[in-house]
Amino acid sequence: MEYPVMTIEELSKGLWEEQQKRAIADLMADYWWYMDSKQWDKWAEVFTEDVELWMDDVLIMDSRDEFVEQNSTVWLANSGTAHQGHQMKIILTSETTAHARIILNDTLTNMTTMTMLNGFGYYFDDYRLCDDGKWRISAVRLGYFVKAKFNYGSEDETEFHEEVEMEDLPLL
């Protein structure tokens, strides 16, 4: 019986690739932590300056400063949030670029309006290895399968995004 043997070069390349994927997974953990803990200066550092935000295949903005400003003063300003990313699949597309597919569950609770939003969706993000040796998010593509809005003290209101079919999404 023959056993495959890896060369030092193959082993080294595989180790390097796994280190890069781990760095990107850690970056995403920081992305959610800094957003949920509202550490906006640190959250800004996870993005390239020209980061693009896409929601449901529509380009919403293409600037880190605008993205951070919108989240910190409008979208998440009065909400407690909890974001979770699951089933992360990271593909290195070159030595300095990568792409990932991540399943999302997020909850936003606004005690001012007495509402809670809960969503189940996905990210298709792009990453760039920057000159300082750090990976940063260069594009966020966010979409939802289901978004539910609950109003405390009134009837629940649920919105389903049925136009998104799992088989229509890329597998990577």
Solvent accessible surface area in square Angstrom, and as a share of the most:
residue,aa,sasa,rsa
1,M,201,0.90
2,E,166,0.74
3,Y,161,0.61
4,P,132,0.83
5,V,132,0.76
6,M,116,0.52
7,T,69,0.40
8,I,134,0.68
9,E,127,0.57
10,E,89,0.40
11,L,100,0.50
12,S,64,0.41
13,K,130,0.55
14,G,27,0.26
15,L,109,0.54
16,W,86,0.30
17,E,53,0.24
18,E,102,0.46
19,Q,98,0.44
20,Q,24,0.11
21,K,60,0.26
22,R,142,0.52
23,A,42,0.33
24,I,0,0.00
25,A,19,0.14
26,D,67,0.35
27,L,18,0.09
28,M,0,0.00
29,A,56,0.43
30,D,58,0.30
31,Y,7,0.03
32,W,20,0.07
33,W,164,0.58
34,Y,44,0.17
35,M,9,0.04
36,D,38,0.20
37,S,50,0.32
38,K,67,0.28
39,Q,61,0.27
40,W,45,0.16
41,D,126,0.65
42,K,106,0.45
43,W,0,0.00
44,A,18,0.14
45,E,97,0.43
46,V,7,0.04
47,F,0,0.00
48,T,6,0.03
49,E,131,0.59
50,D,74,0.38
51,V,1,0.01
52,E,57,0.26
53,L,3,0.02
54,W,69,0.24
55,M,53,0.24
56,D,60,0.31
57,D,132,0.68
58,V,91,0.52
59,L,75,0.37
60,I,75,0.38
61,M,15,0.06
62,D,80,0.42
63,S,35,0.22
64,R,44,0.16
65,D,106,0.55
66,E,82,0.37
67,F,9,0.04
68,V,21,0.12
69,E,101,0.45
70,Q,49,0.22
71,N,7,0.04
72,S,25,0.16
73,T,75,0.44
74,V,92,0.53
75,W,99,0.35
76,L,8,0.04
77,A,40,0.31
78,N,99,0.51
79,S,12,0.07
80,G,48,0.46
81,T,20,0.11
82,A,51,0.40
83,H,24,0.11
84,Q,88,0.39
85,G,25,0.24
86,H,82,0.37
87,Q,140,0.62
88,M,61,0.27
89,K,79,0.34
90,I,19,0.09
91,I,63,0.32
92,L,34,0.17
93,T,84,0.49
94,S,55,0.35
95,E,130,0.58
96,T,68,0.40
97,T,51,0.30
98,A,3,0.02
99,H,34,0.15
100,A,0,0.00
101,R,58,0.21
102,I,0,0.00
103,I,48,0.24
104,L,2,0.01
105,N,27,0.14
106,D,7,0.03
107,T,34,0.20
108,L,29,0.14
109,T,34,0.20
110,N,28,0.14
111,M,124,0.55
112,T,109,0.63
113,T,84,0.49
114,M,84,0.38
115,T,20,0.11
116,M,53,0.24
117,L,78,0.39
118,N,27,0.14
119,G,3,0.03
120,F,99,0.41
121,G,0,0.00
122,Y,21,0.08
123,Y,3,0.01
124,F,14,0.06
125,D,0,0.00
126,D,36,0.19
127,Y,2,0.01
128,R,90,0.33
129,L,43,0.22
130,C,31,0.19
131,D,160,0.83
132,D,87,0.45
133,G,54,0.52
134,K,123,0.52
135,W,14,0.05
136,R,27,0.10
137,I,0,0.00
138,S,14,0.09
139,A,5,0.04
140,V,1,0.00
141,R,76,0.28
142,L,25,0.12
143,G,0,0.00
144,Y,18,0.07
145,F,42,0.17
146,V,42,0.24
147,K,66,0.28
148,A,12,0.09
149,K,76,0.32
150,F,57,0.24
151,N,36,0.19
152,Y,97,0.37
153,G,92,0.88
154,S,70,0.45
155,E,155,0.70
156,D,97,0.50
157,E,97,0.44
158,T,61,0.35
159,E,95,0.43
160,F,121,0.50
161,H,20,0.09
162,E,132,0.59
163,E,126,0.57
164,V,29,0.17
165,E,80,0.36
166,M,121,0.54
167,E,139,0.63
168,D,103,0.53
169,L,35,0.18
170,P,76,0.48
171,L,146,0.73
172,L,69,0.35
